[in-house]
Amino acid sequence: MNLSQRQIFIIAGAAVIALIASFLIFVNLRPGKSVDIKLSVWGFENKSVFDPIVKAYKQARPNVEVAYQQIPAENYESYLLNALASGRGPDVFPVHNRALPKEKDRIAPVSSAQFTVSQFRELFPTVAEQDFTFSTSSAIASKKIYALPLFIDTLALLYNKDLFDQAGIVSPPQTWNEFQAIIPRLRLISATNQLQRAGAAIGGSRKTVKTAVDLLNVLMLQNGTQMTTPDLRGASFVSYSSNNTGLQAFNFYLQFANPGSNYYAWNDDQRDSLESFSSGGVAMLFGYYSDFVKVKNKNPFLNIGIAPLPQPRTANSVNYADYWGLAASRQSQAGGWAWDFIIYLASQPEVSKQYLEPANRPAALRSLISGNINDPVFGVFSKQALTARSWYEADEEKINRIFDAAIVSVLNGQFDSGRALQQAQDQISQLMTNN
């Protein structure tokens, strides 16, 4: 085919433009080039935790300057929003594991040329994929990765070994039936049915039980409850759950704060659950590794046992996670390099260790979890990361408040459990519709 001179010029021009575009993409995504890059990275840890990592990254990427800034965890969301609105936001910032639906529009997902979903699955537990990837279809090719986890903490059972010994309880409960059975042996109740020592911090609202909503959520997940509609446009823990599994889980949770129940263990007149456990006022506490650390700081001499979260059955465990990851800002002018730093930190075991040890966090990488399985402290928390599950929460804090209000409305006699849970579903569905 003969081409005119004009056509040859057009084709040549297009080729030059394509080469320039390819070069720019290559420069942005591939490390080690001479282009000077400055990255602003936010985190909650002390600067001393990140300094060795930043130094090592600088050696690997001489052209990149990383400026790390410790930010307050309190009011973090408003702090981030204000910075982004003023154009002073970071290139890399922390994202909570249940915050992606709300934060997604502020994040630039990683290019598949840098990191793939297949790599993600090989490196991290299933819960991280549930929390930090998103797709409008089930096809793996359409999934996008929005963050990588730095660590994964999980909800476990902390128990007072001395109180267990005094009650003649040899080992912690593995199932919820076993958990119920030991409550009467651990609690102390006066002749007027007043709790003098609580059996377990469960059944109350967030006023006294910090992990109240987390416990309710994991009970529903363990019970096989479908939390949302398939199209993610509404909640379904009442209407879609066969055999009322959502309501069953809600009633199971509430029974522990019912003075008329055989398993009465707690009420909202108690002190904060962590304070109560630290002082020996309650025999069992459901908490994360971070809670274990707080208890030990409050009472170093407390004889604490750590056990896996009880399950409906000993097989097919379902656990619950709480953790943070790092994401690249959509506003970043160096998104490829921002992701390069995140991948460098989160995906390499030796680099990840440099973060985990001084930060005192349980591992997120499967390879490091494997090494922690038999650790006397990290072991339970780490192993549970492999069976942790989550669900799509349009706005975590608002949903927490809705579930907490449902608990309170039953405890104070305003609603029965069925009506309270239905109202919670309606409110969360409205939240999801508006999101």
C-alpha positions as CSV (number, residue, x, y, z in Angstrom):
1,M,0.0,0.0,0.0
2,N,1.5,3.4,-1.0
3,L,1.2,6.2,1.6
4,S,1.1,9.8,0.9
5,Q,3.7,12.1,2.4
6,R,1.0,13.6,4.6
7,Q,0.0,10.2,5.9
8,I,3.7,9.3,6.6
9,F,4.1,12.5,8.7
10,I,0.9,11.7,10.6
11,I,2.0,8.2,11.4
12,A,5.5,9.3,12.3
13,G,4.1,12.0,14.6
14,A,1.8,9.6,16.3
15,A,4.7,7.2,16.9
16,V,6.8,10.0,18.5
17,I,3.9,11.0,20.8
18,A,3.4,7.3,21.8
19,L,7.1,7.0,22.6
20,I,7.1,10.1,24.7
21,A,4.0,8.9,26.6
22,S,5.5,5.5,27.1
23,F,8.7,7.2,28.4
24,L,6.8,9.3,30.9
25,I,4.8,6.4,32.2
26,F,8.0,4.4,32.5
27,V,9.7,7.2,34.4
28,N,6.7,7.5,36.8
29,L,6.3,3.8,37.4
30,R,9.8,2.4,37.3
31,P,12.3,3.2,40.1
32,G,15.9,4.0,39.8
33,K,15.7,6.9,37.3
34,S,17.5,10.2,37.6
35,V,14.3,12.2,38.0
36,D,14.2,13.8,41.5
37,I,11.1,12.8,43.4
38,K,9.9,14.0,46.8
39,L,7.3,11.9,48.7
40,S,5.3,12.9,51.7
41,V,4.4,9.9,53.9
42,W,2.0,10.0,56.8
43,G,1.8,7.5,59.6
44,F,0.8,7.1,63.3
45,E,4.1,5.7,64.5
46,N,7.0,7.7,65.9
47,K,9.5,8.9,63.3
48,S,12.1,6.6,64.8
49,V,10.1,3.6,63.6
50,F,10.2,4.8,60.0
51,D,13.7,6.3,59.8
52,P,15.6,3.1,59.1
53,I,13.1,2.2,56.4
54,V,13.3,5.6,54.8
55,K,17.1,5.3,54.9
56,A,17.1,1.9,53.3
57,Y,14.6,3.0,50.6
58,K,16.8,6.0,49.8
59,Q,19.7,3.6,49.2
60,A,17.6,1.5,46.8
61,R,16.1,4.6,45.1
62,P,18.7,7.4,45.3
63,N,16.5,9.8,43.3
64,V,13.6,9.7,45.9
65,E,13.4,11.8,49.0
66,V,10.9,10.5,51.5
67,A,9.6,12.9,54.2
68,Y,7.8,11.0,57.0
69,Q,5.4,12.8,59.3
70,Q,3.8,11.4,62.4
71,I,0.2,12.4,62.6
72,P,-2.3,12.2,65.5
73,A,-4.7,9.1,65.4
74,E,-7.3,11.2,67.1
75,N,-9.5,13.1,64.6
76,Y,-7.3,11.7,61.8
77,E,-10.1,11.8,59.2
78,S,-10.8,15.5,59.6
79,Y,-7.0,16.1,59.7
80,L,-6.6,14.3,56.4
81,L,-9.6,15.9,54.7
82,N,-8.4,19.4,55.6
83,A,-4.9,18.7,54.3
84,L,-6.3,17.3,51.0
85,A,-8.7,20.2,50.6
86,S,-5.9,22.7,51.0
87,G,-3.7,20.9,48.5
88,R,-1.2,20.0,51.3
89,G,-2.1,16.4,51.5
90,P,0.5,13.6,51.6
91,D,1.4,11.3,48.8
92,V,1.0,8.2,51.1
93,F,-1.4,8.0,54.0
94,P,-2.9,5.3,56.3
95,V,-6.3,3.7,55.6
96,H,-8.2,1.7,58.1
97,N,-9.2,-1.8,57.0
98,R,-13.0,-0.9,57.1
99,A,-12.6,2.6,55.6
100,L,-12.1,1.8,51.9
101,P,-15.7,2.4,50.8
102,K,-15.5,5.9,52.2
103,E,-11.9,6.7,51.2
104,K,-11.9,5.1,47.8
105,D,-12.3,8.3,45.8
106,R,-9.3,9.8,47.5
107,I,-7.0,6.9,46.6
108,A,-5.2,6.2,43.3
109,P,-5.2,2.4,42.9
110,V,-2.0,0.7,42.0
111,S,-1.2,-0.1,38.4
112,S,-1.3,-3.7,37.5
113,A,2.1,-3.2,36.0
114,Q,3.5,-2.6,39.5
115,F,1.4,-5.0,41.6
116,T,-1.2,-7.5,40.7
117,V,-4.2,-9.1,42.5
118,S,-2.5,-12.5,42.1
119,Q,0.6,-11.1,43.9
120,F,-1.7,-9.7,46.6
121,R,-3.3,-13.1,47.2
122,E,0.0,-14.8,47.4
123,L,1.3,-12.4,50.0
124,F,-1.6,-11.5,52.3
125,P,-4.6,-13.2,54.0
126,T,-8.0,-13.2,52.4
127,V,-9.4,-10.5,54.7
128,A,-6.9,-8.0,53.3
129,E,-8.2,-8.6,49.8
130,Q,-11.8,-8.2,51.1
131,D,-10.8,-4.9,52.7
132,F,-8.4,-3.3,50.3
133,T,-9.5,-4.3,46.8
134,F,-12.7,-3.4,45.0
135,S,-14.4,-4.3,41.8
136,T,-17.9,-3.9,40.3
137,S,-17.7,-7.5,39.1
138,S,-16.4,-10.8,40.3
139,A,-13.7,-11.0,37.6
140,I,-10.2,-10.8,39.0
141,A,-9.1,-8.7,36.0
142,S,-11.4,-5.9,37.1
143,K,-10.3,-5.8,40.7
144,K,-8.2,-2.8,41.8
145,I,-5.9,-2.7,44.8
146,Y,-6.3,0.5,46.9
147,A,-4.0,-0.2,49.8
148,L,-1.5,-2.7,51.2
149,P,-1.7,-3.8,54.9
150,L,1.2,-3.0,57.2
151,F,0.0,-5.4,60.0
152,I,-3.1,-7.4,60.9
153,D,-4.5,-7.5,64.4
154,T,-7.4,-9.8,65.3
155,L,-10.0,-10.1,68.1
156,A,-9.1,-12.7,70.6
157,L,-10.1,-13.9,74.1
158,L,-8.0,-12.5,77.0
159,Y,-8.7,-14.3,80.3
160,N,-7.5,-14.0,83.9
161,K,-5.6,-17.2,84.5
162,D,-5.7,-16.9,88.3
163,L,-9.5,-16.6,88.2
164,F,-9.7,-19.6,85.9
165,D,-7.6,-21.6,88.3
166,Q,-9.7,-20.6,91.3
167,A,-12.8,-21.7,89.4
168,G,-11.2,-25.0,88.5
169,I,-11.4,-24.2,84.8
170,V,-8.4,-26.0,83.1
171,S,-8.5,-24.4,79.7
172,P,-10.2,-21.5,77.9
173,P,-13.4,-22.2,75.9
174,Q,-13.0,-23.1,72.2
175,T,-16.7,-22.8,71.3
176,W,-19.5,-20.4,72.3
177,N,-21.3,-23.3,74.1
178,E,-18.2,-23.8,76.2
179,F,-18.0,-20.1,76.8
180,Q,-21.6,-20.0,78.1
181,A,-21.0,-23.0,80.3
182,I,-18.2,-21.4,82.3
183,I,-19.9,-18.0,82.9
184,P,-21.7,-19.1,86.1
185,R,-18.4,-20.4,87.5
186,L,-16.5,-17.1,86.9
187,R,-19.0,-14.4,87.9
188,L,-19.9,-13.4,91.4
189,I,-23.5,-12.3,92.0
190,S,-24.9,-10.9,95.3
191,A,-28.1,-12.1,96.9
192,T,-29.8,-9.1,95.2
193,N,-28.6,-10.2,91.8
194,Q,-25.9,-7.6,91.6
195,L,-22.7,-8.4,89.7
196,Q,-19.8,-8.2,92.1
197,R,-17.4,-9.7,89.6
198,A,-18.4,-9.9,85.9
199,G,-17.9,-13.1,84.1
200,A,-17.0,-11.6,80.7
201,A,-17.2,-8.2,79.0
202,I,-19.8,-9.0,76.5
203,G,-23.5,-7.9,76.0
204,G,-23.1,-4.2,76.7
205,S,-22.8,-1.1,74.5
206,R,-19.7,0.7,73.5
207,K,-20.1,2.8,76.6
208,T,-18.5,0.0,78.6
209,V,-17.4,-2.6,76.0
210,K,-15.1,-1.0,73.4
211,T,-15.3,-4.0,71.1
212,A,-19.1,-4.4,71.4
213,V,-19.9,-3.8,67.7
214,D,-16.9,-5.8,66.5
215,L,-18.2,-8.8,68.6
216,L,-21.7,-8.4,67.2
217,N,-20.3,-8.3,63.7
218,V,-18.2,-11.4,64.1
219,L,-21.0,-13.3,65.7
220,M,-23.2,-12.5,62.6
221,L,-20.4,-13.6,60.3
222,Q,-19.8,-16.8,62.2
223,N,-23.5,-17.5,62.0
224,G,-23.4,-17.2,58.2
225,T,-25.4,-14.0,58.0
226,Q,-25.4,-12.2,54.7
227,M,-24.6,-8.6,55.8
228,T,-25.3,-6.8,52.5
229,T,-27.3,-7.3,49.3
230,P,-25.2,-8.6,46.4
231,D,-25.2,-5.2,44.6
232,L,-23.9,-3.5,47.8
233,R,-26.9,-1.1,47.7
234,G,-28.3,-2.1,51.1
235,A,-27.9,-4.0,54.3
236,S,-29.4,-7.5,54.6
237,F,-28.6,-9.0,58.0
238,V,-32.3,-9.2,58.8
239,S,-34.1,-9.6,55.5
240,Y,-31.7,-11.8,53.6
241,S,-30.5,-14.0,56.4
242,S,-32.0,-17.5,56.3
243,N,-33.3,-18.8,59.7
244,N,-32.9,-15.3,61.1
245,T,-29.2,-15.8,61.6
246,G,-28.6,-12.1,62.1
247,L,-31.3,-11.8,64.8
248,Q,-30.0,-15.0,66.4
249,A,-26.5,-13.5,66.7
250,F,-28.0,-10.3,68.1
251,N,-30.0,-12.2,70.7
252,F,-27.0,-14.3,71.6
253,Y,-24.9,-11.2,72.2
254,L,-27.6,-9.5,74.3
255,Q,-28.2,-12.4,76.6
256,F,-25.0,-11.8,78.5
257,A,-26.3,-8.4,79.7
258,N,-29.7,-9.8,80.6
259,P,-30.1,-10.3,84.4
260,G,-32.7,-12.9,83.8
261,S,-30.4,-15.1,81.7
262,N,-28.5,-18.1,83.0
263,Y,-25.5,-16.5,81.3
264,Y,-25.7,-13.1,82.7
265,A,-22.1,-11.8,82.7
266,W,-22.1,-8.0,82.3
267,N,-24.1,-4.8,82.3
268,D,-23.5,-1.2,81.4
269,D,-23.2,-0.1,85.0
270,Q,-19.7,-1.7,85.0
271,R,-16.5,0.2,84.5
272,D,-14.8,0.4,81.1
273,S,-14.1,-3.2,80.2
274,L,-10.4,-2.8,79.7
275,E,-10.1,-1.0,83.1
276,S,-12.2,-3.7,84.8
277,F,-10.1,-6.5,83.3
278,S,-6.9,-4.8,84.2
279,S,-8.0,-4.6,87.9
280,G,-9.4,-8.2,88.1
281,G,-13.0,-7.0,88.0
282,V,-13.9,-9.2,85.0
283,A,-12.6,-12.7,84.2
284,M,-12.7,-12.5,80.3
285,L,-12.1,-9.7,77.8
286,F,-12.4,-9.7,74.1
287,G,-9.6,-7.6,72.7
288,Y,-6.9,-7.1,70.1
289,Y,-3.2,-7.4,70.5
290,S,-3.2,-3.6,71.0
291,D,-5.6,-4.1,74.0
292,F,-3.3,-6.8,75.4
293,V,-0.5,-4.3,75.4
294,K,-2.6,-1.7,77.2
295,V,-3.6,-4.2,79.9
296,K,0.0,-5.2,80.5
297,N,1.0,-1.5,80.7
298,K,-1.8,-0.9,83.3
299,N,-1.1,-4.0,85.3
300,P,2.2,-5.8,84.4
301,F,1.6,-8.5,87.1
302,L,-1.8,-9.6,85.8
303,N,-1.6,-13.3,84.8
304,I,-3.2,-13.1,81.4
305,G,-4.0,-15.9,79.1
306,I,-4.6,-15.4,75.3
307,A,-6.9,-17.8,73.5
308,P,-8.6,-17.8,70.1
309,L,-11.9,-16.2,69.7
310,P,-14.7,-18.8,70.5
311,Q,-16.4,-20.3,67.4
312,P,-19.9,-21.9,66.9
313,R,-18.0,-25.1,66.1
314,T,-14.4,-26.1,66.3
315,A,-14.1,-26.3,62.5
316,N,-14.5,-23.5,59.9
317,S,-13.3,-20.7,62.1
318,V,-14.4,-17.1,61.3
319,N,-12.4,-14.3,63.0
320,Y,-12.4,-10.5,62.9
321,A,-9.5,-8.1,62.1
322,D,-8.6,-4.5,62.9
323,Y,-5.6,-3.0,61.1
324,W,-4.3,-0.2,58.9
325,G,-2.7,-0.1,55.5
326,L,-1.0,2.5,53.3
327,A,-2.5,4.0,50.2
328,A,-1.4,6.5,47.5
329,S,-3.3,9.8,47.3
330,R,-5.2,10.5,44.1
331,Q,-3.8,14.1,44.4
332,S,-0.2,12.8,44.3
333,Q,2.0,14.0,41.4
334,A,4.2,10.9,41.8
335,G,1.6,8.2,42.2
336,G,3.8,5.5,40.7
337,W,6.6,6.3,43.2
338,A,4.2,6.5,46.1
339,W,3.1,3.0,45.3
340,D,6.7,1.9,44.8
341,F,7.4,3.0,48.4
342,I,4.3,1.2,49.7
343,I,5.2,-2.0,47.9
344,Y,8.8,-1.8,49.1
345,L,7.6,-1.5,52.7
346,A,4.6,-3.9,52.8
347,S,5.6,-6.7,50.5
348,Q,9.1,-7.6,51.4
349,P,9.5,-9.7,54.6
350,E,12.8,-8.2,55.8
351,V,11.6,-4.6,55.3
352,S,8.3,-5.4,56.9
353,K,10.1,-6.7,60.0
354,Q,11.9,-3.4,60.2
355,Y,8.5,-1.8,60.7
356,L,6.8,-4.5,62.8
357,E,9.4,-5.0,65.5
358,P,9.7,-1.3,66.7
359,A,6.0,-0.7,66.1
360,N,5.1,-3.8,68.1
361,R,2.5,-5.1,65.6
362,P,1.4,-8.6,64.4
363,A,2.5,-9.4,60.8
364,A,0.4,-9.1,57.7
365,L,2.5,-11.1,55.3
366,R,1.7,-14.8,55.1
367,S,5.4,-15.6,55.3
368,L,5.8,-13.7,58.6
369,I,2.5,-15.0,60.0
370,S,3.9,-18.5,59.5
371,G,6.9,-17.7,61.6
372,N,4.7,-16.3,64.4
373,I,2.2,-19.1,64.7
374,N,3.9,-20.7,67.7
375,D,4.8,-17.4,69.4
376,P,3.4,-17.3,73.0
377,V,2.0,-13.8,72.5
378,F,1.7,-13.1,68.8
379,G,0.7,-16.6,67.9
380,V,-3.1,-16.5,68.4
381,F,-3.5,-13.0,66.9
382,S,-1.4,-13.9,63.8
383,K,-3.0,-17.3,63.1
384,Q,-6.5,-15.8,63.3
385,A,-5.5,-13.4,60.5
386,L,-5.7,-16.3,58.1
387,T,-9.4,-16.9,58.9
388,A,-10.5,-13.3,59.5
389,R,-13.4,-12.1,57.4
390,S,-15.1,-8.7,56.9
391,W,-18.0,-7.1,55.0
392,Y,-18.5,-4.0,53.0
393,E,-19.1,-1.0,55.4
394,A,-20.2,2.2,53.6
395,D,-19.2,4.3,56.6
396,E,-17.6,2.4,59.5
397,E,-18.1,5.0,62.2
398,K,-21.7,5.7,61.3
399,I,-22.4,2.0,61.1
400,N,-20.8,1.5,64.5
401,R,-23.1,4.1,66.0
402,I,-26.1,2.5,64.4
403,F,-25.3,-0.9,65.8
404,D,-24.5,0.6,69.2
405,A,-27.8,2.4,69.3
406,A,-29.6,-0.8,68.5
407,I,-27.8,-2.5,71.5
408,V,-28.7,0.4,73.8
409,S,-32.3,0.5,72.7
410,V,-32.8,-3.1,73.8
411,L,-30.8,-2.8,77.0
412,N,-32.9,0.2,78.1
413,G,-36.2,-1.5,77.1
414,Q,-37.1,0.9,74.3
415,F,-37.4,-1.8,71.6
416,D,-37.3,-5.6,71.4
417,S,-34.3,-7.1,69.6
418,G,-36.2,-7.7,66.4
419,R,-37.4,-4.1,66.0
420,A,-34.0,-2.7,67.0
421,L,-32.2,-4.8,64.5
422,Q,-34.7,-4.0,61.7
423,Q,-34.3,-0.3,62.4
424,A,-30.5,-0.7,62.2
425,Q,-30.8,-2.5,58.9
426,D,-33.0,0.3,57.5
427,Q,-30.6,3.0,58.6
428,I,-27.5,1.2,57.2
429,S,-29.4,0.6,53.9
430,Q,-30.2,4.3,53.7
431,L,-26.5,5.1,54.4
432,M,-25.4,2.7,51.6
433,T,-28.0,4.1,49.1
434,N,-26.7,7.7,49.7
435,N,-23.0,6.7,49.6
